[in-house]
Amino acid sequence: MSSETNGTVAVSLPRHVDASARSQPPVWTLDSSNGNVPLPAKCDRHGREGGVCCKELKDEDDRTCLVNPDIVRDVVIGLSDGLTVPFALTAGLSSLGESRLVVLGGIAELIAGAISMGIGGFLASQAERDQYRFLKRHTSARVFRSCQGEMEREVYAVLGPVGVDESTSRAVTKCLRDVECDTPTPGHNSSSSDEETQSLRWQSHVGLTPFLLKFGEGLEEVPTSRLYASAITIGLGYLIGGIIPLIPYFYFTHAQVALIYSCILTGVVLLVFGAVKARITGAGQDIKGYLWGAVSTLLVGGAAAAAAYAIVALLEP
């Protein structure tokens, strides 16, 4: 809009719009009557004080992404066994009095244990993968030969305990069955041109079979890369954790003296490892959580070492 005053032309400048606001998609209210609005575009920020989206609200613990639980499990297994088993062995051999014997026995056990633990992690993941594939074939065959009513009962057995009613369970069953089966269930429009549904029929991770396995049996497919990652993680964790109790024996010839430093060093590492484990897994919500994680790990390692030392001392003539 422009105006002419005393021969001078005045032109109104456009309003400044923030670039970030311009790039954000529109947000619709939850009760919007527009049927074409996708569900992710709806938010209750219009009715909330300050217009803040719930995704922008922060909790006291702002950790939004924890470490993969499978990786955490393998690291905990490898490090905890590496810190306790070689430590218990070196403590037991220390009663013989020679550090050289402790070092030789500890290194032999450490290498053999790391290889054994790595192979064990590989075989365990492989067995888990093979079991999932067998159950997947068995469940898929049962889905295809069972009637709609039987599948509705199985889906409701999964969703009912968490508060889903029967009508919603039937709707979920119909959607999942239509996605998985080539022949639509009665009442389904076979002339539908929904390309997304057609493409989903060829994906093995959608449909009624993966739903029953994941939420009914608590099973998910184990990728092949997981087998090697588990073996390497557990083996390296055992190797790194097991070398720590042996370090003092390289510097002290008398095993009894080296045992004292080994207990101190391993105890400190066990405390730190327990606290870090509590942090990574989310168990350390407060100081009590960190203390319990540290002390419990120390007690397990200390009990194993004390038992090994006592048994070897009793058996020594």
SULLINCOR-V906000 format. One line per field, one symbol per residue. phi: phi as a letter, one per 40 degrees, with the letter a starting at -180 (. if undefined). psi: psi as a letter, one per 40 degrees, with the letter a starting at -180 (. if undefined). Layout:
phi: ???
psi: ???
This chain:
phi: .babbfgbcbbcccccbcccccccccbbccccccccccccccaccccbcggccccccbccccccaccdccccccccccccccccccccccccccccgbcccccccccccccccccccccccccccccccccccccccccccccccccccccccccccccdcchccccccccccccccccccccccdgcccccbcccccccccbcbbhcccccccccbgbbccccccccccccccccccccccccccdcccbbcccccccccccccccccccccccccccccgcccaccccccccccccccccccccccccccccccc
psi: hiihhfehhhhhiiihhhddddeiiihiidfheheehideehifddeihefhiddehiidhehehiihddddddddddddddddddddddddddeeehddddddddddddddddddddddddddddddddddddddddddddddeiidddddddddddddeeehidddddddddddddddidhiihehheehfhdddddddeheeiadddddddddefiihhidddddddddddddddddddddeeddeeehdhddddddddddddddddddddddddddeedgdaddddddddddddddddddddddddddddeh.
